[in-house]
Amino acid sequence: MPKLSKPLISALNPTDQDVVVWDSSLPGFGLRAKASGVKTFVIQYRNRSGRSRRLSLGNLGKVTLDQARKEAVRLMGQVAAGGDPAEERRRI
């Protein structure tokens, strides 16, 4: 599991199925590359009930790697404090 970097993201070209590359320095933070070529930053975590949740942070191009990493740190902090960012977003 490599650390997400600009060269790694540029080299990532999915074939006929979605690919998720997880960041080695921030557990739960990754980049999903769809077969269509769309690349989206995501976080994945378990809520207090133990349910696995995945939340999109934004598409590459609209969100930079640094912005996505900062947002992932913020949201994972909420998770550590017992929050569920995906559920909060769903309520809005």
C-alpha positions as CSV (number, residue, x, y, z in Angstrom):
1,M,0.0,0.0,0.0
2,P,1.8,3.2,-1.2
3,K,1.3,6.7,0.0
4,L,-0.9,8.6,-2.4
5,S,1.1,11.0,-4.5
6,K,0.6,13.0,-7.7
7,P,2.7,10.6,-9.8
8,L,0.9,7.6,-8.5
9,I,-2.5,9.2,-9.1
10,S,-1.5,10.1,-12.7
11,A,-0.3,6.6,-13.4
12,L,-3.5,5.0,-12.2
13,N,-5.5,3.8,-15.2
14,P,-8.3,1.4,-14.4
15,T,-9.3,-1.2,-16.9
16,D,-12.8,-2.6,-16.9
17,Q,-13.6,-2.3,-13.2
18,D,-13.2,0.2,-10.4
19,V,-10.0,0.3,-8.5
20,V,-9.4,1.7,-5.0
21,V,-5.8,2.6,-3.9
22,W,-5.5,3.2,-0.1
23,D,-3.0,5.6,1.4
24,S,-0.4,4.0,3.6
25,S,0.1,7.1,5.8
26,L,-3.6,7.8,6.6
27,P,-5.6,4.6,7.2
28,G,-9.1,4.8,5.6
29,F,-8.1,7.5,3.0
30,G,-7.9,6.5,-0.6
31,L,-8.6,7.2,-4.3
32,R,-11.3,5.4,-6.3
33,A,-10.7,5.2,-10.0
34,K,-13.7,4.2,-12.1
35,A,-13.5,2.4,-15.4
36,S,-14.9,5.6,-17.0
37,G,-11.7,7.5,-15.9
38,V,-13.3,9.5,-13.0
39,K,-11.1,9.6,-10.0
40,T,-12.6,10.4,-6.6
41,F,-11.0,10.8,-3.1
42,V,-12.8,8.7,-0.5
43,I,-12.6,7.7,3.2
44,Q,-13.8,4.4,4.6
45,Y,-14.5,3.8,8.3
46,R,-16.7,1.8,10.7
47,N,-19.4,3.7,12.6
48,R,-20.3,3.0,16.3
49,S,-22.6,0.2,15.1
50,G,-19.7,-1.5,13.3
51,R,-21.2,-0.7,9.9
52,S,-18.6,0.0,7.2
53,R,-19.2,3.4,5.6
54,R,-17.5,5.0,2.6
55,L,-17.8,8.7,1.9
56,S,-16.7,10.7,-1.2
57,L,-14.6,13.8,-0.6
58,G,-14.6,15.0,-4.2
59,N,-13.4,14.3,-7.7
60,L,-9.8,14.8,-8.7
61,G,-9.6,18.1,-10.5
62,K,-12.1,19.8,-8.3
63,V,-10.3,18.8,-5.1
64,T,-6.5,18.5,-4.9
65,L,-4.7,15.7,-3.1
66,D,-3.7,18.1,-0.3
67,Q,-7.2,19.4,0.2
68,A,-8.6,15.8,0.2
69,R,-6.0,14.7,2.8
70,K,-6.8,17.6,5.1
71,E,-10.5,16.9,4.8
72,A,-9.9,13.2,5.5
73,V,-7.9,14.0,8.6
74,R,-10.8,16.2,9.8
75,L,-13.5,13.7,9.1
76,M,-11.5,10.7,10.6
77,G,-11.2,12.9,13.7
78,Q,-14.9,13.1,13.9
79,V,-15.1,9.3,13.5
80,A,-12.6,8.8,16.3
81,A,-14.9,11.0,18.5
82,G,-17.9,8.8,17.8
83,G,-19.3,10.7,14.8
84,D,-20.6,9.4,11.5
85,P,-19.9,11.9,8.7
86,A,-21.7,9.8,6.1
87,E,-24.9,9.8,8.2
88,E,-24.6,13.6,8.8
89,R,-24.2,14.2,5.1
90,R,-27.2,12.0,4.3
91,R,-29.4,14.1,6.7
92,I,-28.6,17.3,4.8
